[in-house]
Amino acid sequence: MKHYNSRLTKFIASIVLLSGGFSTSLFAQEKKTPQTAKADPKRFFTKSDLMQIGVYYYPEQWPREQWERDLKNIKKLGFEFTHFAEFAWTYMEPEQGKYNFKWLDDALAIAEKEGLKVILCTPTPTPPAWMGDKYPEIYLTDANGRRREHGNRANVSVTNEKYREFTDQIVAELGKRYGKNKNIMGWQIDNEPLATADFSPSARKAFQIWLKAKYETIEKLNTEWVGSFWSTRYSNFEQIILPNAEIYFEDKLSPHAVLDFKRFTSDAQAEYLNRQAEILRKYIDAKQWITTNFTNVIYDANPRSADKMDFITYTMYPVSGQNPLGGQSFRMGSPSKISEANDYYRSITGVTGVMEMQPGQVNWAGINPQLLPGTVHMWLSQAFGGNCSFTCTYRYRHPLGSSEMYHDGIVGTDGVTLSQGGKEFVESIQDMKLLRKAYDPKAVLPQNLVKRKTGFLWSHDNLWDLENQKQTKFWNTWKHRNTYTAAIKSTGAPMDFITETDNFADYPFIVAPAYQLVDQKLVAKWQKYVENGGHLILSCRTGQKDKNGHFFEANWSAPIVPLIGADVDFFDMLVSDVNGVVKAGNTTFQWNTWADVLTPKQGTEVLATYEDQFYKGKAAAVTRKLGKGTITYVGVESNDGNLEREIVRTIYTRANVAIENLSKGVFIEWRDGFYVGVNYTNEPVNLPIPQGSKILVGQNPLLPAQAVIWK
């Protein structure tokens, strides 16, 4: 399901022509080398291993005489691999151009002796002090004009020529030295790339290059950015500055410029990651994979653009001081995080893993509570159920100092005693041994799950545009998405995050929430999908704008009106102390944030109506048959998500598809013949485990913060 980023391709090619300070050799190579289909990344993993489990270790942070003890204990606990060097640039290159890999050679040799495979990292999130001292331009500049400095991580400008030169050199040195090391299973590029907005001079120049690649002429840019408004037009690309809300006080920036800056920032980060991957591939063994680890389903970066990775992994810290389901749920974390990350990252290439799984208490959240016993084991089980090929945890040893000294490890501050999270990692390691014995290579997805399979249509462009023009401070695109993924998961349906270029016919159901940016090509594809038997569910705000964020010169949401069989008369939102009422069947629901007010056309069924406000009696949700399928439009966002849940479930059952009835915070996944159930709620739940099934891990009824696995 991976697709080449043509916008990024144009950006790369144009830099060869327009570079004003970039190191261009790799860009030129990219231009000459056509994109070829990658071999299936599943080849890197033995299917019968199911999910390998590993742990980070930082040899540079501990006395040399303790390395052997620690790595021996890691192996003794059952971990299968470890993870080195993501932040160790100052040890690899203590002076400019002078490299020292002896310490890393020693650590790798010990790991190999102890039977531990290694994930080796490029150290690019943490440049050494000498670099910033000599070349301060390498640092990222924030929106207030403050340059970041040495003393933290992720403080660099990925568009800066000098920093890219140093990156090329250290990555090449690592590739040459370790690319044929048979004990290295794969490479992690950078660490948690965030695509942070950069307002440095190098970023401005790169943004101008990116814009010229996209628009070709300044006249076209002025048209798309509506340069006629407030005299904001430009005479040439060199006049364009970075859209920075911090330097304006009168009003907001052009939303079209802001959307393009978001796109550019994501593309620049992706190109930087891809650049490292292409250097490594010159030197490494074909059996070594390349990945990077994004955080959850990240906001500022579009991970699909990092398409030179073999696959993408994610970092996961579900507990951060919130209490999503009340009671003790603050000790278990957000129910949606692991579920959505599994389905998002797996869908990109068919392979994913968890590069960092929270091992226990952390240090960086607003509130850092202890986890409910069983929680870490539950998370690991859920990662397994989501088809992760491996799960790793940050970190083996609890730090004794510095900014993360309150962050749990697998072992405590004495370096040997297992933490609660450590015990639960060991428990999951034992689970894998048991499950490998029960693995059936002939297992296929059961037909009842095939019939429920759902595509979740997602675009970062929509996310960025929605968040830039919320219209109400209570709008939250992430929350809106969570509402619909939770509704889908309540049915027990397998789910993939998909893009507009994927094959819609692979999915009996597709949900596209708040899909604001559309064109006629997408609407036509939606219509064909429905006519051929698919069931499409759209939600409020869909179809309001074109791909560059303009309204259509027509009535609201005009492109989708013929599809949904209803006019969108207008939209409304309420103040904080007022809730509206919507009725569906005999049940009422409250709403506050967004309401599309609909007038259905002949043949369109009303699923919900507004019960108050001056448009009382108008439609809030509609559905209709079209060809062999159905199209449903949910125009309102309810406060608790229950209306959306009921409508989604109604569409599945009307399609004669058998579904489960799982509570919020309860998930069931299937992989390789195993069913995995987890419980984020505050009460025991009785899962629908068929009679005659064999429970391999856990028990039913399922207690809070627990997992059960059965065949």
C-alpha positions as CSV (number, residue, x, y, z in Angstrom):
1,M,0.0,0.0,0.0
2,K,3.0,2.3,-0.4
3,H,2.9,5.0,-3.1
4,Y,5.7,7.2,-4.4
5,N,5.5,10.8,-3.4
6,S,5.5,12.7,-6.7
7,R,5.5,16.1,-5.0
8,L,8.7,15.1,-3.1
9,T,10.2,13.9,-6.4
10,K,9.7,17.2,-8.0
11,F,11.2,18.9,-5.0
12,I,14.3,16.8,-5.1
13,A,14.7,17.2,-8.9
14,S,14.3,21.0,-8.7
15,I,17.0,21.4,-6.0
16,V,19.5,20.1,-8.5
17,L,18.7,23.1,-10.6
18,L,18.0,25.8,-8.0
19,S,20.3,24.8,-5.2
20,G,21.7,27.8,-3.4
21,G,23.7,26.1,-0.7
22,F,22.5,22.5,-0.7
23,S,24.8,19.5,-1.1
24,T,23.3,18.2,-4.3
25,S,25.1,15.0,-5.1
26,L,22.5,12.7,-3.6
27,F,19.7,14.7,-5.0
28,A,21.2,14.3,-8.4
29,Q,21.5,10.6,-7.8
30,E,17.8,10.5,-6.8
31,K,16.9,12.3,-10.0
32,K,18.7,9.8,-12.2
33,T,17.4,6.7,-10.4
34,P,13.8,5.7,-11.2
35,Q,11.6,4.6,-8.4
36,T,11.4,0.8,-8.4
37,A,9.0,-1.5,-6.6
38,K,10.5,-2.7,-3.3
39,A,10.6,-6.4,-2.5
40,D,8.1,-7.4,0.2
41,P,9.5,-6.3,3.6
42,K,8.0,-9.5,5.1
43,R,11.2,-11.2,3.8
44,F,13.1,-9.8,6.7
45,F,11.1,-11.7,9.3
46,T,10.4,-15.4,9.9
47,K,6.7,-15.7,10.1
48,S,6.8,-18.4,12.7
49,D,8.7,-16.1,15.0
50,L,5.5,-14.1,15.3
51,M,6.8,-11.1,17.3
52,Q,10.4,-10.7,18.5
53,I,11.0,-8.7,21.7
54,G,14.0,-6.5,22.3
55,V,15.3,-3.8,24.6
56,Y,17.4,-0.6,24.2
57,Y,20.8,-0.5,25.7
58,Y,23.2,2.5,25.8
59,P,26.8,1.2,26.4
60,E,28.1,4.8,26.2
61,Q,26.1,5.7,29.3
62,W,27.4,2.9,31.6
63,P,30.8,1.8,32.8
64,R,32.6,-0.5,30.4
65,E,33.0,-3.2,33.0
66,Q,29.2,-3.5,33.3
67,W,28.4,-4.1,29.6
68,E,29.0,-7.8,29.7
69,R,26.9,-8.3,32.8
70,D,24.0,-6.2,31.4
71,L,24.0,-7.8,28.0
72,K,24.2,-11.3,29.5
73,N,21.2,-10.5,31.7
74,I,19.3,-9.1,28.7
75,K,19.8,-12.5,27.0
76,K,19.0,-14.4,30.1
77,L,15.7,-12.6,30.5
78,G,14.8,-13.9,27.0
79,F,15.2,-10.7,24.9
80,E,16.2,-11.5,21.4
81,F,17.8,-8.3,20.3
82,T,19.1,-5.0,21.6
83,H,19.4,-1.5,20.1
84,F,22.5,0.8,20.0
85,A,23.8,4.2,19.3
86,E,20.9,6.5,18.3
87,F,22.2,9.4,20.4
88,A,25.9,8.6,20.4
89,W,27.4,10.9,17.8
90,T,29.7,12.6,20.2
91,Y,31.3,9.2,20.9
92,M,31.5,8.3,17.3
93,E,33.0,11.5,16.1
94,P,34.5,13.3,19.1
95,E,36.3,15.8,16.8
96,Q,35.4,16.9,13.3
97,G,36.5,14.2,10.9
98,K,38.1,12.0,13.6
99,Y,36.1,8.8,14.3
100,N,36.1,6.4,17.2
101,F,34.2,3.2,16.8
102,K,36.2,1.1,19.2
103,W,33.7,1.3,22.0
104,L,30.9,0.4,19.6
105,D,32.9,-2.5,18.2
106,D,33.3,-3.9,21.7
107,A,29.6,-3.5,22.5
108,L,28.6,-5.2,19.3
109,A,31.0,-8.1,19.9
110,I,29.6,-8.6,23.4
111,A,26.0,-8.6,22.1
112,E,27.0,-11.2,19.4
113,K,28.8,-13.4,22.0
114,E,25.6,-13.3,24.2
115,G,23.4,-14.3,21.2
116,L,21.7,-10.9,20.9
117,K,20.9,-9.4,17.5
118,V,21.3,-5.6,17.2
119,I,19.4,-2.7,15.7
120,L,22.0,-0.1,14.9
121,C,21.0,3.6,14.6
122,T,22.2,6.7,12.9
123,P,22.9,9.3,15.6
124,T,21.6,12.3,13.7
125,P,19.1,13.7,16.3
126,T,22.0,14.7,18.6
127,P,25.0,16.5,16.9
128,P,28.1,16.8,19.0
129,A,29.0,20.1,20.7
130,W,31.9,20.9,18.4
131,M,29.6,21.0,15.4
132,G,27.3,23.7,16.7
133,D,30.3,25.6,18.2
134,K,31.9,25.8,14.7
135,Y,28.8,25.9,12.6
136,P,25.9,27.4,14.6
137,E,23.8,27.6,11.4
138,I,23.1,23.8,11.8
139,Y,20.5,24.5,14.5
140,L,16.8,24.8,13.9
141,T,15.2,28.3,14.5
142,D,11.8,28.5,16.2
143,A,8.9,30.8,15.2
144,N,10.2,33.5,17.6
145,G,13.6,33.6,15.9
146,R,15.3,31.8,18.7
147,R,18.0,29.4,17.5
148,R,18.1,26.0,19.3
149,E,21.5,25.2,20.9
150,H,23.5,22.3,22.2
151,G,22.2,20.4,25.2
152,N,19.1,18.6,24.0
153,R,18.0,16.5,21.0
154,A,16.2,17.1,17.7
155,N,17.6,20.6,17.6
156,V,18.8,20.6,14.0
157,S,17.8,22.1,10.7
158,V,17.4,19.2,8.3
159,T,17.6,21.6,5.3
160,N,20.9,23.1,6.4
161,E,23.7,22.3,3.9
162,K,26.5,21.9,6.5
163,Y,24.4,19.6,8.7
164,R,23.5,17.5,5.7
165,E,27.2,17.1,4.8
166,F,28.0,15.9,8.3
167,T,25.0,13.6,8.2
168,D,26.2,12.1,4.9
169,Q,29.7,11.5,6.3
170,I,28.7,9.8,9.6
171,V,26.0,7.6,7.9
172,A,28.5,6.5,5.3
173,E,31.1,5.7,7.9
174,L,28.6,3.6,9.8
175,G,27.5,1.8,6.6
176,K,31.1,1.0,5.6
177,R,32.1,-0.3,9.0
178,Y,29.0,-2.3,9.9
179,G,27.0,-2.9,6.8
180,K,28.3,-6.5,6.5
181,N,28.0,-7.3,10.1
182,K,25.8,-10.4,10.2
183,N,24.7,-9.8,13.7
184,I,23.0,-6.5,12.8
185,M,19.4,-7.2,11.9
186,G,18.5,-3.7,10.8
187,W,19.0,0.0,11.0
188,Q,17.0,2.8,12.6
189,I,17.4,6.2,10.8
190,D,17.4,9.1,13.3
191,N,14.9,8.9,16.2
192,E,11.3,10.0,16.4
193,P,11.5,12.4,13.5
194,L,9.0,15.2,14.3
195,A,9.0,17.4,11.2
196,T,9.3,20.4,13.5
197,A,8.6,23.8,11.8
198,D,12.0,25.4,11.1
199,F,12.3,29.2,10.4
200,S,16.0,29.3,9.7
201,P,17.5,30.9,6.5
202,S,18.2,27.4,5.0
203,A,14.6,26.4,5.6
204,R,13.4,29.6,3.8
205,K,15.5,28.8,0.8
206,A,14.4,25.2,0.7
207,F,10.7,26.3,1.0
208,Q,11.2,28.6,-2.0
209,I,12.7,25.7,-4.0
210,W,9.8,23.4,-2.9
211,L,7.2,26.0,-4.0
212,K,8.8,26.5,-7.4
213,A,8.8,22.8,-7.9
214,K,5.1,22.7,-7.1
215,Y,3.8,25.8,-8.8
216,E,6.4,26.4,-11.5
217,T,5.4,30.0,-12.0
218,I,4.9,32.8,-9.4
219,E,1.6,33.7,-11.1
220,K,0.2,30.2,-10.3
221,L,1.3,30.5,-6.7
222,N,-0.3,33.9,-6.4
223,T,-3.6,32.4,-7.7
224,E,-3.5,29.4,-5.3
225,W,-2.5,31.5,-2.3
226,V,-5.1,34.2,-3.2
227,G,-2.4,36.9,-3.5
228,S,-5.1,39.4,-4.5
229,F,-6.2,39.4,-0.8
230,W,-4.6,42.1,1.4
231,S,-2.0,42.7,-1.4
232,T,-0.1,39.5,-0.5
233,R,1.0,38.7,-4.0
234,Y,4.7,38.1,-4.8
235,S,6.7,39.1,-7.9
236,N,9.2,36.2,-7.6
237,F,9.8,33.1,-5.4
238,E,12.8,34.8,-3.7
239,Q,10.4,37.2,-2.0
240,I,8.5,34.5,-0.2
241,I,9.1,34.3,3.6
242,L,8.1,31.4,5.8
243,P,4.5,31.7,7.0
244,N,5.0,32.5,10.7
245,A,1.9,33.3,12.9
246,E,4.1,34.7,15.7
247,I,5.1,37.8,13.7
248,Y,1.5,38.8,12.8
249,F,-0.9,40.5,15.2
250,E,-3.8,41.8,13.0
251,D,-5.2,38.5,11.6
252,K,-4.4,35.0,10.5
253,L,-2.1,34.0,7.7
254,S,-3.2,32.7,4.3
255,P,-4.4,29.2,5.1
256,H,-3.1,28.1,1.7
257,A,0.4,29.3,2.5
258,V,0.2,27.6,5.9
259,L,-1.0,24.3,4.4
260,D,1.9,24.4,1.9
261,F,4.4,25.1,4.7
262,K,3.1,22.0,6.6
263,R,3.5,20.0,3.4
264,F,7.0,21.3,2.9
265,T,8.1,20.7,6.4
266,S,6.9,17.1,6.2
267,D,8.6,16.6,2.9
268,A,11.8,18.1,4.0
269,Q,11.9,15.7,7.0
270,A,11.1,12.7,4.8
271,E,13.8,13.6,2.2
272,Y,16.3,13.8,5.0
273,L,15.4,10.3,6.2
274,N,15.3,9.0,2.7
275,R,18.7,10.5,2.0
276,Q,20.2,8.5,4.9
277,A,18.6,5.3,3.7
278,E,20.0,5.7,0.2
279,I,23.5,6.2,1.6
280,L,23.2,3.1,3.8
281,R,22.0,1.0,1.0
282,K,25.3,1.5,-0.8
283,Y,27.1,-0.5,1.9
284,I,24.8,-2.7,3.9
285,D,23.9,-6.4,3.4
286,A,20.6,-7.0,1.6
287,K,19.4,-8.9,4.7
288,Q,19.6,-5.8,6.9
289,W,16.4,-3.7,6.9
290,I,16.1,0.1,7.2
291,T,13.3,1.8,9.2
292,T,12.6,4.9,11.3
293,N,10.4,5.3,14.3
294,F,7.6,7.9,14.3
295,T,5.6,8.7,17.4
296,N,2.1,7.3,17.4
297,V,0.2,8.5,14.3
298,I,2.2,11.7,14.2
299,Y,0.7,15.2,13.5
300,D,3.5,17.2,11.7
301,A,5.0,14.5,9.6
302,N,3.5,12.2,7.0
303,P,5.3,8.9,7.5
304,R,4.2,7.6,4.0
305,S,6.6,10.2,2.5
306,A,9.6,8.5,4.0
307,D,9.3,5.9,1.3
308,K,12.9,4.8,1.1
309,M,12.4,2.9,4.4
310,D,11.7,-0.8,4.1
311,F,8.9,-0.3,6.6
312,I,8.0,2.2,9.3
313,T,7.9,1.6,13.0
314,Y,6.4,3.6,15.8
315,T,7.1,4.8,19.4
316,M,4.3,4.2,21.9
317,Y,3.7,5.8,25.4
318,P,0.0,5.4,26.1
319,V,0.0,6.8,29.7
320,S,0.5,10.5,29.8
321,G,-1.6,11.8,32.8
322,Q,-5.0,11.7,31.0
323,N,-8.0,9.7,32.2
324,P,-9.9,8.8,29.0
325,L,-12.4,6.3,30.4
326,G,-12.5,7.6,34.0
327,G,-11.8,5.5,37.1
328,Q,-8.4,3.9,36.9
329,S,-8.0,4.3,33.1
330,F,-5.3,6.9,33.7
331,R,-3.1,4.0,34.7
332,M,-3.8,2.1,31.4
333,G,-3.6,5.0,28.9
334,S,-5.5,6.0,25.8
335,P,-7.3,3.0,24.3
336,S,-7.0,4.3,20.8
337,K,-3.2,4.8,20.6
338,I,-1.8,1.3,20.1
339,S,-4.9,0.2,18.1
340,E,-4.6,3.1,15.6
341,A,-0.8,3.0,15.4
342,N,-0.9,-0.8,14.5
343,D,-3.4,-0.2,11.8
344,Y,-1.8,2.9,10.5
345,Y,1.9,1.8,10.2
346,R,1.2,-1.8,9.2
347,S,-0.9,-0.5,6.3
348,I,2.0,1.4,4.7
349,T,4.0,-1.6,3.6
350,G,2.4,-4.6,5.3
351,V,5.0,-4.6,8.1
352,T,5.5,-2.6,11.2
353,G,7.0,-2.9,14.7
354,V,7.1,-1.0,18.0
355,M,10.5,0.5,18.4
356,E,9.8,2.0,21.8
357,M,7.1,0.6,24.1
358,Q,6.6,2.3,27.4
359,P,8.1,0.1,30.1
360,G,6.4,1.7,33.1
361,Q,6.4,5.2,34.7
362,V,7.8,8.0,32.6
363,N,9.2,11.5,33.4
364,W,8.0,13.8,30.8
365,A,4.1,13.9,31.1
366,G,2.2,16.5,33.1
367,I,1.4,13.7,35.5
368,N,3.4,10.5,35.6
369,P,1.4,7.8,37.5
370,Q,2.3,4.2,38.2
371,L,0.7,1.8,35.7
372,L,-2.0,-0.7,36.7
373,P,-0.3,-4.1,37.1
374,G,-0.8,-6.0,33.8
375,T,-0.9,-2.9,31.6
376,V,2.5,-3.4,29.9
377,H,1.7,-7.0,29.2
378,M,-1.7,-5.9,27.8
379,W,0.1,-3.4,25.5
380,L,2.5,-6.0,24.3
381,S,-0.3,-8.4,23.6
382,Q,-2.2,-5.7,21.6
383,A,1.0,-5.0,19.6
384,F,1.1,-8.7,18.8
385,G,-2.5,-8.8,17.8
386,G,-1.9,-5.8,15.5
387,N,0.6,-7.8,13.5
388,C,3.8,-6.2,14.8
389,S,6.9,-8.1,13.7
390,F,8.8,-7.0,16.7
391,T,8.4,-4.9,19.9
392,C,11.3,-3.1,21.6
393,T,11.3,-1.0,24.8
394,Y,13.2,2.1,25.9
395,R,15.1,1.2,28.0
396,Y,17.0,-1.7,29.8
397,R,18.4,0.3,32.7
398,H,16.7,3.0,34.8
399,P,18.9,6.1,34.4
400,L,20.7,7.5,37.4
401,G,20.8,11.1,36.2
402,S,19.9,13.7,33.5
403,S,16.5,14.7,32.2
404,E,15.0,11.2,32.0
405,M,16.2,10.0,35.4
406,Y,12.6,9.3,36.5
407,H,11.9,7.1,33.4
408,D,11.5,3.4,34.2
409,G,13.6,0.7,32.7
410,I,13.4,-3.1,32.5
411,V,15.6,-3.1,35.6
412,G,15.7,-0.6,38.4
413,T,18.3,1.8,39.6
414,D,20.5,-1.0,40.9
415,G,21.0,-2.3,37.4
416,V,19.7,-5.8,38.1
417,T,16.3,-5.9,39.8
418,L,13.3,-6.3,37.5
419,S,10.8,-3.5,37.5
420,Q,7.1,-4.3,37.3
421,G,7.2,-3.5,33.6
422,G,10.3,-5.6,33.3
423,K,8.4,-8.6,34.8
424,E,5.6,-8.1,32.3
425,F,8.0,-7.9,29.3
426,V,9.5,-11.2,30.5
427,E,5.9,-12.6,30.8
428,S,5.3,-11.6,27.1
429,I,8.5,-13.2,26.1
430,Q,7.3,-16.4,27.6
431,D,4.0,-15.9,25.8
432,M,5.8,-15.8,22.5
433,K,7.5,-19.1,23.2
434,L,4.1,-20.7,23.9
435,L,2.4,-19.1,20.8
436,R,5.2,-20.1,18.5
437,K,4.5,-23.7,19.4
438,A,0.8,-23.2,18.6
439,Y,1.5,-21.3,15.3
440,D,-0.4,-22.7,12.3
441,P,1.2,-21.5,9.0
442,K,-2.0,-22.4,7.1
443,A,-4.2,-20.0,9.1
444,V,-6.2,-17.5,7.0
445,L,-8.4,-14.6,8.0
446,P,-11.9,-16.0,8.8
447,Q,-14.7,-15.1,6.4
448,N,-16.7,-13.3,9.1
449,L,-13.8,-11.0,9.5
450,V,-13.2,-10.6,5.7
451,K,-16.8,-9.4,5.4
452,R,-16.2,-6.7,8.1
453,K,-12.8,-5.5,6.8
454,T,-12.7,-1.7,6.8
455,G,-10.6,0.9,5.1
456,F,-10.0,4.1,7.1
457,L,-9.3,6.9,4.6
458,W,-6.8,9.3,6.1
459,S,-4.8,12.3,4.8
460,H,-2.4,14.5,6.7
461,D,-3.3,17.3,4.3
462,N,-6.9,17.2,5.7
463,L,-5.5,17.1,9.3
464,W,-3.3,20.1,8.7
465,D,-6.1,22.1,7.0
466,L,-8.7,21.3,9.6
467,E,-6.5,22.2,12.5
468,N,-5.5,25.5,10.8
469,Q,-9.1,26.6,10.4
470,K,-11.1,25.0,13.2
471,Q,-13.9,27.6,13.3
472,T,-14.5,26.5,16.9
473,K,-11.9,26.1,19.6
474,F,-13.5,22.8,20.6
475,W,-12.8,21.2,17.2
476,N,-10.2,18.4,17.5
477,T,-9.4,16.4,14.4
478,W,-7.6,13.7,16.4
479,K,-10.7,13.3,18.7
480,H,-13.0,13.1,15.7
481,R,-10.8,10.4,14.2
482,N,-10.7,8.5,17.5
483,T,-14.5,8.5,17.5
484,Y,-14.8,6.7,14.2
485,T,-11.9,4.2,14.8
486,A,-13.5,3.3,18.1
487,A,-16.9,2.8,16.4
488,I,-15.3,0.5,13.8
489,K,-13.4,-1.5,16.4
490,S,-16.5,-2.0,18.4
491,T,-17.7,-4.3,15.6
492,G,-14.6,-6.4,15.8
493,A,-13.7,-5.4,12.2
494,P,-10.1,-5.6,10.9
495,M,-9.0,-2.1,9.8
496,D,-6.4,-0.6,7.6
497,F,-5.6,3.1,7.2
498,I,-5.7,3.7,3.4
499,T,-5.0,6.5,1.0
500,E,-6.8,7.8,-2.1
501,T,-4.5,5.7,-4.3
502,D,-5.3,2.4,-2.7
503,N,-7.7,-0.1,-4.1
504,F,-11.0,0.7,-2.4
505,A,-12.5,-2.6,-3.7
506,D,-10.4,-4.5,-1.1
507,Y,-12.7,-3.2,1.6
508,P,-16.4,-3.9,2.1
509,F,-16.6,-0.8,4.2
510,I,-14.7,2.5,4.0
511,V,-14.9,5.4,6.6
512,A,-13.6,8.8,5.7
513,P,-14.1,11.2,8.6
514,A,-14.0,15.0,8.1
515,Y,-12.5,14.5,4.7
516,Q,-12.4,18.2,3.9
517,L,-10.1,18.4,0.8
518,V,-11.6,16.7,-2.2
519,D,-11.4,16.8,-6.0
520,Q,-13.6,15.3,-8.7
521,K,-11.3,12.3,-9.1
522,L,-11.8,11.3,-5.5
523,V,-15.5,11.9,-5.6
524,A,-15.8,9.8,-8.8
525,K,-13.8,7.0,-7.1
526,W,-16.1,7.1,-4.1
527,Q,-19.1,6.9,-6.3
528,K,-17.8,3.9,-8.3
529,Y,-16.8,2.2,-5.1
530,V,-20.4,2.5,-3.7
531,E,-22.1,1.6,-7.0
532,N,-20.0,-1.6,-7.1
533,G,-21.2,-2.7,-3.7
534,G,-19.1,-0.8,-1.2
535,H,-20.4,0.9,1.9
536,L,-19.0,4.4,2.4
537,I,-19.4,6.5,5.5
538,L,-18.5,10.2,5.5
539,S,-18.7,12.6,8.3
540,C,-19.1,16.4,8.9
541,R,-16.9,18.9,7.0
542,T,-16.3,16.5,4.2
543,G,-16.0,18.0,0.7
544,Q,-16.0,21.6,1.8
545,K,-12.7,22.5,0.0
546,D,-10.5,21.7,-3.0
547,K,-7.0,20.2,-2.6
548,N,-5.4,23.5,-1.9
549,G,-8.0,24.5,0.6
550,H,-10.3,26.8,-1.4
551,F,-14.1,26.8,-1.3
552,F,-15.8,25.8,-4.4
553,E,-17.7,28.5,-6.4
554,A,-20.9,26.6,-5.7
555,N,-23.1,25.7,-2.7
556,W,-21.6,24.1,0.4
557,S,-19.8,20.8,-0.3
558,A,-21.1,20.9,-3.8
559,P,-18.9,18.0,-5.2
560,I,-20.4,15.5,-2.7
561,V,-24.0,16.6,-2.8
562,P,-25.0,14.2,-5.7
563,L,-23.2,11.4,-4.0
564,I,-24.7,11.7,-0.5
565,G,-28.2,12.6,-1.8
566,A,-28.6,15.7,0.3
567,D,-27.8,19.4,0.3
568,V,-25.6,20.8,3.0
569,D,-27.5,24.0,3.9
570,F,-25.1,25.4,6.3
571,F,-23.0,24.4,9.4
572,D,-23.3,25.4,13.0
573,M,-21.4,25.2,16.3
574,L,-22.3,26.1,19.9
575,V,-20.8,28.0,22.7
576,S,-19.3,26.1,25.7
577,D,-22.3,26.2,28.0
578,V,-24.8,25.1,25.3
579,N,-25.5,21.6,24.0
580,G,-27.8,20.8,21.1
581,V,-29.9,17.6,20.9
582,V,-30.0,15.1,18.0
583,K,-32.4,12.2,17.8
584,A,-31.8,8.9,16.1
585,G,-34.7,6.4,16.4
586,N,-35.8,6.7,20.0
587,T,-32.5,7.8,21.4
588,T,-31.3,11.3,21.9
589,F,-27.6,12.5,21.8
590,Q,-26.0,15.8,22.7
591,W,-23.7,17.8,20.5
592,N,-21.7,21.0,20.7
593,T,-18.8,21.2,18.3
594,W,-20.0,20.8,14.7
595,A,-23.3,20.3,12.9
596,D,-23.9,20.2,9.1
597,V,-27.5,20.9,8.6
598,L,-28.9,18.7,5.7
599,T,-31.8,18.7,3.4
600,P,-32.2,15.2,1.9
601,K,-33.2,14.6,-1.7
602,Q,-35.8,12.1,-2.8
603,G,-34.8,8.6,-2.0
604,T,-32.4,9.5,0.8
605,E,-33.2,8.2,4.3
606,V,-32.8,10.3,7.4
607,L,-31.0,8.6,10.2
608,A,-30.9,11.4,12.7
609,T,-32.6,14.9,13.1
610,Y,-31.9,18.0,15.1
611,E,-34.3,18.3,18.0
612,D,-33.7,22.0,18.9
613,Q,-32.1,25.2,17.7
614,F,-33.8,27.2,14.9
615,Y,-33.4,24.3,12.5
616,K,-35.3,21.8,14.6
617,G,-36.5,18.9,12.4
618,K,-33.7,19.2,9.9
619,A,-31.6,16.2,9.1
620,A,-28.3,15.5,10.9
621,A,-27.4,12.2,9.3
622,V,-28.6,10.5,6.1
623,T,-28.0,7.3,4.1
624,R,-29.1,6.0,0.7
625,K,-28.6,3.1,-1.6
626,L,-26.5,3.7,-4.7
627,G,-26.1,0.9,-7.1
628,K,-25.1,-2.2,-5.1
629,G,-23.8,-0.3,-2.1
630,T,-24.7,2.5,0.3
631,I,-23.4,6.0,1.1
632,T,-23.9,7.5,4.6
633,Y,-23.2,11.0,5.7
634,V,-23.0,11.9,9.4
635,G,-23.2,15.6,9.6
636,V,-22.9,16.1,13.4
637,E,-20.3,15.3,15.9
638,S,-21.8,14.1,19.1
639,N,-20.2,14.8,22.5
640,D,-19.6,11.3,23.5
641,G,-19.3,9.5,20.1
642,N,-22.3,7.3,20.8
643,L,-24.3,8.6,17.9
644,E,-21.5,7.8,15.5
645,R,-21.0,4.4,17.0
646,E,-24.7,3.5,16.5
647,I,-24.8,4.7,13.0
648,V,-21.6,2.9,12.0
649,R,-22.9,-0.3,13.6
650,T,-26.2,0.1,11.8
651,I,-24.5,0.3,8.4
652,Y,-22.7,-2.9,9.1
653,T,-25.8,-4.8,10.2
654,R,-27.9,-3.5,7.3
655,A,-25.3,-4.9,5.0
656,N,-26.0,-8.3,6.6
657,V,-22.6,-8.5,8.2
658,A,-22.3,-10.1,11.7
659,I,-20.5,-7.9,14.1
660,E,-19.4,-7.9,17.7
661,N,-20.6,-5.5,20.4
662,L,-17.4,-4.5,22.1
663,S,-17.4,-1.8,24.8
664,K,-15.3,1.3,24.4
665,G,-11.8,0.4,25.4
666,V,-12.2,-3.3,24.6
667,F,-10.5,-4.6,21.5
668,I,-10.3,-8.0,19.7
669,E,-7.7,-8.5,16.9
670,W,-6.8,-11.5,14.8
671,R,-3.4,-12.5,13.5
672,D,-1.9,-15.8,12.2
673,G,-4.7,-17.9,13.7
674,F,-4.7,-16.2,17.1
675,Y,-7.4,-13.9,18.6
676,V,-6.2,-11.3,21.0
677,G,-8.5,-9.4,23.4
678,V,-7.5,-6.5,25.7
679,N,-9.5,-4.5,28.2
680,Y,-8.8,-0.8,28.9
681,T,-12.1,-0.4,30.9
682,N,-12.5,-0.3,34.7
683,E,-14.7,-3.5,34.8
684,P,-14.3,-7.2,33.9
685,V,-15.7,-8.0,30.4
686,N,-16.9,-11.3,29.1
687,L,-15.5,-11.6,25.6
688,P,-17.4,-13.5,22.9
689,I,-15.0,-16.5,22.8
690,P,-16.7,-19.4,21.0
691,Q,-17.2,-22.6,22.8
692,G,-14.5,-25.1,22.1
693,S,-11.8,-22.4,21.7
694,K,-8.5,-22.9,23.4
695,I,-7.3,-20.1,25.7
696,L,-3.5,-19.9,25.5
697,V,-2.8,-16.7,27.5
698,G,-5.0,-15.1,30.2
699,Q,-8.6,-15.8,31.0
700,N,-12.2,-14.9,30.3
701,P,-14.0,-12.9,31.8
702,L,-11.1,-10.4,31.1
703,L,-10.1,-8.1,34.0
704,P,-9.0,-4.5,33.5
705,A,-5.5,-4.0,32.1
706,Q,-5.3,-7.7,31.1
707,A,-5.1,-9.6,27.8
708,V,-6.4,-12.9,26.6
709,I,-5.2,-14.9,23.6
710,W,-7.0,-17.9,22.1
711,K,-7.4,-20.1,19.1
